[in-house]
């Protein structure tokens, strides 16, 4: 949880940046994409939590693509939850000609996984027709995570990483959901105070997510247009056949289950009855205006004026719902980039440290500062690929038990030897685990329950 006590200077800078963005042109905007539609609620493996696209800060000739899926992984379930779905196709659709129709694709598929200290094999298909394979990083249940297992393809120079890592997104999603709900109940007059009322509680702090990441030469995806559009997509074949031995075989066309260009759209601007339709659609339908009326209605409900609403439409409808990157916009700094002349407001893609929620809320609030007070991630990002932070791990064992000044609770149970034991729970406010101590009663062998009189029994 991030509680900021001295954020006046930073928020003042955000206001200035937002105002500058209004002058320069339409900025990007985002909420979390976690569980953003009824389909993704059930298809958790296919749910795209977020995605990021940015130039490598140490080498701007390379672009980094990061896709998060299957959010809210807890450290104690790494063995069971850190498995990529082998029946999904994890895809980046790339528009580099200025058309809403994608010109190139990058596809990643995974072999079946069993978890429990066993890696999966990823197959990566690149736009130039070449492909290579790589191993996922094995998750652990110990206090220390394995270092990222990074594969570099010698033929293309493309780097690949996949595994469970800290969820890079930061937002008070409770505040954001209450804000959107208030706009739904009182269109045009949302309760803006609910957004930051919790004082900067990061919903995603402490949780992990499955990360698929690549770093590749920007020349591999560059086209005739000045900007390159990226949309992250998960797809499954239309027919899924379950065999008697538990195997599932896919056949038929690939169908989209979830997608994300600018992450705001599905969660923030598409009404509930249309969320599945939007999540399974494509940028061409966006550009044809299929969802334009619904997006405009949502913008009016949150009180966005026409000028700022048009900025949103320009980046979600006109060219399709893509996250755009201008390779000429420089990126530098630690943790994936922090320079003010780059990032999400400058068509520099979306960096891990871009404080996108506050910038988006401010845009929707017609340039007036509106924030949830969550201004950074709960863990520091790396300075090199894959840039995301290590996963949260199970706590280390405690060397000595904590104790209350008085016994907290007792239960009398039969021990395996037949002797009765009393179980004492000891705790103090200093150490996380609860220690249970079994103390045998050496002379007590049985207890006869006292029943109430028959007249009182029911």
C-alpha positions as CSV (number, residue, x, y, z in Angstrom):
1,X,0.0,0.0,0.0
2,X,1.3,3.4,-0.9
3,X,0.4,6.2,1.4
4,X,1.8,9.5,0.0
5,X,2.2,12.3,2.6
6,X,4.1,14.7,0.4
7,X,2.8,14.4,-3.1
8,X,2.0,18.1,-3.7
9,X,5.0,18.6,-6.0
10,X,4.4,15.4,-8.0
11,X,0.7,16.1,-8.4
12,X,1.4,19.6,-9.4
13,X,3.7,18.2,-12.1
14,X,1.0,15.9,-13.2
15,X,-1.4,18.8,-13.7
16,X,1.2,20.6,-15.7
17,X,1.9,17.4,-17.8
18,X,-1.9,16.9,-18.4
19,X,-2.3,20.5,-19.4
20,X,0.6,20.2,-21.8
21,X,-0.8,17.0,-23.2
22,X,-4.1,18.8,-23.9
23,X,-2.2,21.4,-25.8
24,X,-0.1,18.8,-27.7
25,X,-2.8,16.4,-28.6
26,X,-4.8,13.4,-27.3
27,X,-3.1,11.4,-24.6
28,X,-3.6,7.8,-23.8
29,X,-5.7,6.7,-20.9
30,X,-6.0,3.5,-18.8
31,X,-7.6,1.7,-15.9
32,X,-6.8,-1.9,-15.0
33,X,-8.0,-4.6,-17.4
34,X,-8.2,-7.2,-14.6
35,X,-11.4,-9.2,-14.8
36,X,-12.9,-6.7,-17.2
37,X,-15.8,-8.7,-18.7
38,X,-18.0,-11.7,-17.9
39,X,-15.9,-13.9,-20.2
40,X,-12.7,-13.0,-18.5
41,X,-14.2,-13.6,-15.1
42,X,-14.6,-17.3,-16.0
43,X,-11.7,-17.5,-18.5
44,X,-9.1,-16.3,-16.0
45,X,-6.2,-17.7,-18.0
46,X,-7.2,-15.7,-21.0
47,X,-7.8,-12.4,-19.1
48,X,-5.3,-9.8,-20.1
49,X,-4.6,-7.8,-16.9
50,X,-2.6,-5.1,-18.7
51,X,0.1,-4.6,-21.3
52,X,3.0,-2.2,-21.8
53,X,5.0,-1.2,-24.8
54,X,8.2,1.0,-24.6
55,X,11.6,1.5,-26.0
56,X,14.5,-0.1,-24.0
57,X,15.9,2.8,-22.0
58,X,19.4,1.7,-22.5
59,X,19.0,1.0,-26.3
60,X,16.2,2.9,-28.1
61,X,16.6,0.7,-31.2
62,X,14.8,-2.1,-29.3
63,X,11.1,-2.3,-28.2
64,X,9.9,-4.1,-25.1
65,X,6.5,-5.8,-25.1
66,X,5.0,-7.0,-21.8
67,X,1.6,-8.8,-21.4
68,X,0.1,-9.7,-18.1
69,X,-2.5,-12.5,-17.8
70,X,-4.3,-14.4,-15.0
71,X,-4.1,-11.8,-12.3
72,X,-4.4,-12.1,-8.5
73,X,-2.0,-15.0,-8.1
74,X,-1.1,-15.4,-4.4
75,X,2.4,-16.5,-3.3
76,X,1.1,-19.6,-1.6
77,X,-0.4,-21.0,-4.8
78,X,2.6,-20.6,-7.2
79,X,2.8,-24.4,-7.8
80,X,-0.8,-24.5,-9.0
81,X,-1.4,-21.1,-10.5
82,X,1.8,-20.4,-12.4
83,X,0.8,-22.3,-15.5
84,X,0.2,-20.7,-18.9
85,X,-2.9,-22.1,-20.8
86,X,-1.6,-24.4,-23.5
87,X,-4.8,-24.0,-25.5
88,X,-4.4,-20.2,-25.8
89,X,-2.6,-18.1,-28.3
90,X,-1.0,-15.0,-26.8
91,X,-0.8,-12.5,-29.6
92,X,0.3,-8.9,-30.2
93,X,-1.5,-7.5,-33.2
94,X,0.6,-4.7,-34.8
95,X,-0.6,-1.9,-37.1
96,X,2.4,-0.1,-38.7
97,X,0.7,1.3,-41.9
98,X,-1.9,3.6,-40.3
99,X,-4.7,1.2,-41.0
100,X,-7.0,-0.2,-38.2
101,X,-6.4,-3.7,-39.7
102,X,-3.3,-5.3,-38.2
103,X,-0.3,-5.6,-40.5
104,X,1.8,-8.0,-38.4
105,X,1.4,-10.4,-35.5
106,X,3.7,-11.9,-32.8
107,X,2.3,-15.1,-31.4
108,X,3.3,-17.1,-28.3
109,X,2.0,-20.5,-27.4
110,X,2.9,-22.8,-24.5
111,X,3.3,-26.5,-24.0
112,X,1.1,-28.2,-21.4
113,X,2.2,-27.4,-17.9
114,X,1.9,-29.3,-14.6
115,X,3.4,-26.6,-12.3
116,X,5.4,-27.8,-9.3
117,X,9.0,-27.0,-10.3
118,X,8.4,-27.9,-14.0
119,X,9.0,-25.5,-16.8
120,X,6.8,-25.1,-19.9
121,X,8.1,-24.6,-23.4
122,X,7.1,-21.5,-25.2
123,X,7.0,-21.2,-29.0
124,X,7.5,-17.6,-30.3
125,X,6.4,-16.8,-33.9
126,X,7.9,-13.5,-35.2
127,X,6.6,-11.2,-38.0
128,X,9.5,-12.2,-40.3
129,X,8.3,-15.8,-40.4
130,X,11.0,-17.0,-38.0
131,X,10.3,-18.8,-34.7
132,X,12.2,-20.1,-31.7
133,X,11.4,-21.8,-28.4
134,X,12.2,-20.9,-24.8
135,X,11.6,-22.2,-21.3
136,X,9.4,-20.5,-18.8
137,X,10.9,-19.5,-15.4
138,X,10.0,-22.0,-12.7
139,X,8.1,-20.6,-9.8
140,X,9.0,-21.5,-6.2
141,X,7.3,-21.7,-2.9
142,X,10.4,-20.6,-0.9
143,X,11.1,-17.0,0.3
144,X,13.4,-16.5,-2.6
145,X,12.3,-16.4,-6.3
146,X,14.3,-17.9,-9.1
147,X,16.1,-15.3,-11.2
148,X,14.3,-14.7,-14.6
149,X,15.2,-17.3,-17.2
150,X,15.8,-15.1,-20.3
151,X,16.3,-16.7,-23.7
152,X,18.0,-14.8,-26.5
153,X,17.3,-16.1,-30.0
154,X,20.7,-16.2,-31.8
155,X,19.2,-15.8,-35.2
156,X,17.2,-12.6,-34.5
157,X,18.5,-11.2,-31.3
158,X,15.0,-11.3,-29.8
159,X,14.8,-11.8,-26.0
160,X,12.0,-13.7,-24.3
161,X,10.8,-14.2,-20.7
162,X,7.8,-15.9,-19.3
163,X,6.8,-16.6,-15.7
164,X,5.0,-15.5,-12.6
165,X,6.1,-12.0,-11.4
166,X,4.8,-9.1,-9.4
167,X,1.8,-7.4,-10.9
168,X,3.2,-4.2,-12.3
169,X,0.0,-2.2,-12.3
170,X,-0.9,0.1,-9.4
171,X,-4.4,1.6,-8.8
172,X,-7.0,1.8,-6.1
173,X,-9.5,-0.2,-8.1
174,X,-12.1,0.0,-5.3
175,X,-12.1,3.8,-5.6
176,X,-12.1,3.7,-9.4
177,X,-15.0,1.2,-9.5
178,X,-17.0,3.4,-7.0
179,X,-16.3,6.4,-9.2
180,X,-17.6,4.7,-12.3
181,X,-20.6,3.3,-10.4
182,X,-21.5,6.7,-9.1
183,X,-21.5,8.0,-12.7
184,X,-23.8,5.1,-13.7
185,X,-26.2,6.0,-10.9
186,X,-26.1,9.8,-11.4
187,X,-25.0,10.4,-15.0
188,X,-23.1,13.6,-15.5
189,X,-22.7,14.1,-11.7
190,X,-20.3,11.4,-10.4
191,X,-19.1,11.5,-6.9
192,X,-15.4,12.3,-7.5
193,X,-14.5,12.1,-3.8
194,X,-14.8,8.3,-3.7
195,X,-11.8,7.9,-6.0
196,X,-9.2,9.0,-3.5
197,X,-11.1,8.5,-0.3
198,X,-9.1,5.5,0.7
199,X,-5.8,7.5,0.7
200,X,-3.8,5.5,-1.8
201,X,-4.5,1.8,-1.2
202,X,-3.0,-0.2,-4.1
203,X,-5.5,-3.0,-5.0
204,X,-2.7,-5.0,-6.7
205,X,0.0,-4.7,-4.0
206,X,1.1,-8.2,-2.9
207,X,-0.4,-10.0,-5.9
208,X,1.4,-11.7,-8.8
209,X,0.5,-12.2,-12.4
210,X,1.7,-14.3,-15.4
211,X,4.1,-12.3,-17.5
212,X,4.9,-12.9,-21.2
213,X,7.6,-10.4,-22.4
214,X,9.7,-9.9,-25.5
215,X,12.4,-7.4,-26.5
216,X,13.0,-7.1,-30.2
217,X,14.6,-4.7,-32.8
218,X,12.2,-1.9,-33.6
219,X,13.0,-2.5,-37.2
220,X,11.2,-5.8,-37.0
221,X,7.8,-4.1,-36.5
222,X,8.4,-0.7,-38.1
223,X,6.3,0.1,-41.2
224,X,5.3,3.1,-43.3
225,X,3.4,4.9,-40.6
226,X,5.2,7.2,-38.1
227,X,3.6,5.5,-35.1
228,X,3.2,1.7,-34.4
229,X,0.0,0.4,-32.8
230,X,0.0,-2.6,-30.5
231,X,-3.0,-4.6,-29.2
232,X,-2.5,-7.5,-26.9
233,X,-4.9,-10.4,-27.6
234,X,-5.7,-13.9,-26.2
235,X,-7.4,-16.4,-28.5
236,X,-8.7,-19.9,-28.3
237,X,-9.7,-22.2,-31.2
238,X,-13.5,-22.3,-31.8
239,X,-13.9,-26.0,-31.1
240,X,-12.4,-27.5,-27.9
241,X,-12.7,-31.3,-27.6
242,X,-12.2,-33.0,-24.3
243,X,-10.8,-36.5,-24.5
244,X,-11.4,-39.4,-22.1
245,X,-7.8,-39.1,-20.7
246,X,-8.2,-35.4,-19.8
247,X,-6.6,-34.0,-22.9
248,X,-8.2,-31.1,-24.7
249,X,-7.7,-30.6,-28.4
250,X,-8.5,-27.4,-30.3
251,X,-9.7,-27.1,-33.8
252,X,-11.2,-24.5,-36.1
253,X,-10.6,-20.7,-36.3
254,X,-9.0,-18.8,-33.5
255,X,-11.4,-16.7,-31.6
256,X,-10.5,-13.7,-29.5
257,X,-11.4,-13.9,-25.8
258,X,-9.8,-10.7,-24.5
259,X,-7.9,-7.8,-25.9
260,X,-6.3,-4.6,-24.7
261,X,-5.0,-1.6,-26.6
262,X,-5.5,1.4,-24.3
263,X,-6.6,-0.5,-21.1
264,X,-9.2,2.0,-20.0
265,X,-11.8,1.1,-22.6
266,X,-13.3,-2.3,-21.6
267,X,-13.3,-1.6,-17.8
268,X,-14.0,2.2,-17.8
269,X,-16.0,3.1,-20.9
270,X,-17.9,0.1,-22.2
271,X,-21.2,-0.6,-20.4
272,X,-21.6,-4.1,-18.8
273,X,-24.0,-5.5,-21.5
274,X,-21.4,-4.8,-24.2
275,X,-18.2,-5.8,-22.4
276,X,-18.1,-9.3,-23.9
277,X,-18.8,-8.0,-27.3
278,X,-16.0,-5.4,-27.1
279,X,-13.5,-7.8,-25.5
280,X,-14.0,-10.3,-28.4
281,X,-14.0,-7.7,-31.1
282,X,-11.1,-6.1,-33.0
283,X,-9.7,-2.6,-34.0
284,X,-11.4,-2.6,-37.3
285,X,-14.8,-2.7,-35.6
286,X,-13.6,0.1,-33.3
287,X,-12.7,2.3,-36.3
288,X,-16.1,1.6,-37.9
289,X,-17.7,3.2,-34.8
290,X,-19.4,0.0,-33.4
291,X,-18.8,1.1,-29.9
292,X,-18.6,4.9,-30.3
293,X,-22.1,5.7,-29.0
294,X,-21.5,3.6,-25.9
295,X,-18.1,5.3,-25.2
296,X,-19.6,8.8,-25.7
297,X,-22.5,7.9,-23.3
298,X,-19.9,6.8,-20.6
299,X,-17.9,10.0,-21.1
300,X,-20.9,12.1,-20.6
301,X,-21.8,10.1,-17.5
302,X,-18.5,10.9,-15.9
303,X,-18.8,14.6,-16.8
304,X,-16.2,14.8,-19.6
305,X,-16.8,17.8,-21.8
306,X,-16.8,17.6,-25.6
307,X,-13.2,18.7,-26.2
308,X,-11.8,16.1,-23.8
309,X,-14.2,13.5,-25.0
310,X,-13.0,14.0,-28.6
311,X,-9.4,13.3,-27.4
312,X,-10.6,9.9,-26.1
313,X,-12.4,9.1,-29.3
314,X,-9.3,10.0,-31.3
315,X,-7.3,7.4,-29.5
316,X,-10.0,4.6,-29.1
317,X,-12.2,4.9,-32.2
318,X,-10.6,6.7,-35.1
319,X,-7.7,4.3,-35.7
320,X,-8.9,1.4,-33.6
321,X,-8.1,0.6,-30.0
322,X,-4.3,0.4,-30.1
323,X,-1.5,1.5,-27.8
324,X,0.7,3.7,-30.0
325,X,4.4,4.0,-29.9
326,X,6.4,6.6,-31.9
327,X,10.0,5.2,-32.2
328,X,11.3,8.8,-32.4
329,X,10.1,9.6,-28.9
330,X,13.1,9.0,-26.6
331,X,13.0,6.8,-23.5
332,X,15.5,6.8,-20.7
333,X,15.8,6.4,-17.0
334,X,15.6,3.5,-14.5
335,X,12.9,0.9,-14.1
336,X,11.8,1.0,-17.8
337,X,12.1,4.7,-18.3
338,X,11.1,7.9,-16.4
339,X,12.2,10.9,-18.6
340,X,9.4,13.5,-18.8
341,X,9.8,13.8,-22.6
342,X,8.8,10.2,-23.1
343,X,6.0,7.9,-22.0
344,X,2.3,7.7,-22.3
345,X,1.6,11.4,-22.8
346,X,4.1,11.7,-25.6
347,X,3.0,8.7,-27.8
348,X,6.0,6.9,-26.3
349,X,3.9,3.8,-25.6
350,X,3.2,3.0,-22.0
351,X,6.0,2.5,-19.5
352,X,5.8,0.6,-16.2
353,X,6.3,3.8,-14.1
354,X,3.9,6.0,-16.0
355,X,1.3,7.2,-13.5
356,X,-1.4,6.5,-15.9
357,X,-4.5,6.3,-13.6
358,X,-4.0,9.9,-12.2
359,X,-3.3,11.2,-15.7
360,X,-6.4,9.5,-17.1
361,X,-8.7,10.6,-14.3
362,X,-7.5,14.1,-14.8
363,X,-8.2,14.0,-18.5
364,X,-11.7,12.6,-17.8
365,X,-12.1,15.4,-15.3
366,X,-11.5,18.0,-18.1
367,X,-7.9,18.7,-17.1
368,X,-8.7,19.3,-13.4
369,X,-6.6,17.1,-11.1
370,X,-8.3,13.9,-10.0
371,X,-6.3,11.1,-8.4
372,X,-6.6,7.9,-6.4
373,X,-3.2,8.8,-4.6
374,X,-1.5,5.6,-5.8
375,X,1.5,7.0,-7.5
376,X,3.9,4.0,-7.8
377,X,4.2,0.3,-7.7
378,X,4.7,-1.6,-4.4
379,X,8.0,-3.1,-5.7
380,X,10.8,-1.5,-7.6
381,X,11.1,-2.4,-11.2
382,X,14.3,-3.8,-12.8
383,X,16.6,-1.6,-14.9
384,X,17.0,-4.3,-17.6
385,X,14.8,-6.8,-19.4
386,X,12.2,-8.1,-18.4
387,X,12.0,-4.9,-16.2
388,X,9.1,-6.2,-14.1
389,X,9.8,-6.9,-10.4
390,X,10.3,-10.4,-8.8
391,X,7.1,-12.1,-7.6
392,X,5.9,-11.9,-4.0
393,X,7.0,-15.1,-2.3
394,X,5.7,-17.0,0.8
395,X,7.0,-15.6,4.1
396,X,10.1,-17.1,5.6
397,X,9.7,-19.4,8.5
398,X,9.7,-17.8,12.0
399,X,12.5,-18.9,14.3
400,X,10.8,-18.3,17.6
401,X,7.1,-18.3,18.5
402,X,5.3,-15.1,19.6
403,X,3.3,-15.1,22.8
404,X,0.5,-13.2,24.2
405,X,0.7,-12.2,27.9
406,X,-2.3,-14.5,28.4
407,X,-3.5,-17.7,26.6
408,X,-5.6,-16.8,23.6
409,X,-7.7,-19.9,23.1
410,X,-7.9,-23.6,23.9
411,X,-9.3,-26.7,22.3
412,X,-9.4,-30.2,23.6
413,X,-8.9,-32.8,20.9
414,X,-7.9,-36.5,20.8
415,X,-4.2,-36.9,19.8
416,X,-3.1,-39.7,17.5
417,X,-1.8,-41.8,20.5
418,X,-5.2,-41.7,22.1
419,X,-4.2,-39.2,24.8
420,X,-6.0,-36.0,25.0
421,X,-4.2,-32.7,24.4
422,X,-5.0,-29.1,24.9
423,X,-3.9,-26.9,22.0
424,X,-2.6,-23.4,22.9
425,X,-2.4,-20.6,20.4
426,X,0.4,-18.2,21.1
427,X,0.8,-14.9,19.3
428,X,2.2,-11.4,19.6
429,X,2.0,-8.3,17.4
430,X,5.5,-8.8,16.1
431,X,5.7,-11.9,13.9
432,X,3.2,-13.0,11.2
433,X,2.6,-16.8,11.8
434,X,0.5,-18.3,14.6
435,X,2.2,-21.1,16.6
436,X,0.1,-24.0,17.8
437,X,1.5,-26.0,20.7
438,X,0.1,-29.4,21.7
439,X,0.4,-30.2,25.5
440,X,-0.7,-33.7,26.4
441,X,-2.7,-34.5,29.5
442,X,-0.8,-37.6,30.8
443,X,-3.5,-38.9,33.2
444,X,-6.6,-38.0,31.2
445,X,-7.7,-40.7,28.8
446,X,-11.3,-39.9,28.0
447,X,-14.1,-37.4,28.4
448,X,-17.7,-38.3,28.7
449,X,-19.9,-35.5,27.4
450,X,-22.6,-34.3,29.7
451,X,-25.9,-34.3,27.9
452,X,-28.9,-32.2,28.9
453,X,-32.0,-34.0,30.4
454,X,-34.1,-35.7,27.8
455,X,-36.8,-33.2,28.3
456,X,-34.5,-30.5,27.1
457,X,-33.1,-32.4,24.1
458,X,-34.5,-31.5,20.6
